[in-house]
Amino acid sequence: MKSQNILRHMLKKHLNRWILYLRKSYICLLPTVIFYPMSFPHKKTKADIALKYFHKPPGYFNCAQAIYKSFQEEYQITNDEIIEFSKYGNGKAKDGNCGAYYSALELLKDKPELVDEFTRRFQEKSEYLSCFDIRFNYSMSCTNLVRLASDLLEELTPLSSEK
């Protein structure tokens, strides 16, 4: 503490002009540093939205609910439907499938031509479709499965996400 005071005194006494110059430069540069990241806005993907709700407040949604929530506007999904999908997380989806996979299939049920492509790509990345197999073999984390399912849905249905 004492050495800092001595240093300050020396700077004030001998370099008063430089301090003033440095202060002005620092003040001028500060907004540039603070706002630099804002100049490159990040377009939120559906995966970002899904992960925002996955196991986090306010809803603490499971994997199936997070996928439904991220595509709520495009597919006109009600909040009641999202709440109903609470029973499909944690391997409780039909045939023990991953909840993220199952909810994506439910969203694609009106587009049967995309179901096979989605299943192929999902299984290619995750190796398995059932929640038990994915967890038992540590092929992917649930967070990455939510990201994968929402990314694949967004790729396969680009028109619905660009409204």
C-alpha positions, 0 to 999 in steps of 0.5 A: 500500500505504501509503495503504491502511494509513493508511486502515485506521488511520483507520477503526479509530481513528475508526469502530470501531463502524461497522466492526463493524456493517459486518462483521456486515451483510456476514456476514449478507448473504453467504449470501444472495448465495451461495445466491441462484442455488440458490433457482431450480433449473434443470431440465436439458433433453435439449439440456443433457445432449447438449451436456454430452457433445458434444465434451467429456470423458469421451467426446468424443461426436460429434453422433449420439452426443450425441443418443443419450446424452441419450435413453439412459434413455428409449429403453433405449440401451446404451453399445455402441449409443452407441459404434456411433454414432461412425461417423455423425458428421461427415457420415458418416450415411446419405445424408450427413445431419447426425449429430444429425438421423440419430440423432434419426430412428433414435430415432423409427423406431418412431413413423413419424407423428413422422418427417415432423414432425421432419424438417419442423421440423428443416429449417425451422430448419437449412435443410438436412439434409445435413452438407455443405450445413449446413457449406458454407452456414454455416446453423448450428453443430454445437452448435446442431444438437445442441441443435435435434435434442434440443429437437425430440425432447423436444417431439415425445415429451414422455411419454418424457422425463417418466418 
